[in-house]
């Protein structure tokens, strides 16, 4: 099992942030999205918010890779619809390409 951390920014407008939070309340994420996430090898996922910065923590199986997940997502019309919807609220973090939503974070410390 691996742990991955990703960062993404929300557009810093309170109304958009509130709407994004509504989509992520229990029962708000479409069932097809939950299935897609789990089917790709994600064992657990949490998203945290500070201001307009999102941090996603993923626990994935050893075979998980983002290229495969991205390819499968692009072939799934419901996932594509969800991603297009979420892109209304999200923006790239500084330092990555404008079309990249979630940027991988580098672990710089682990408690010995």
Buried (B, 14 or more C-beta within 10 A) or exposed (E): EEEBBBBBBBBEEEEBBEEBEEBEEEEEBBEBBEEBBEEBBBBEBEBEEEEBEBBBBBBBEEEBEBEEBEEEBEEBEBBEEBBEEBEEBBBBBEEBEEEEBBBEBEEEEEEE
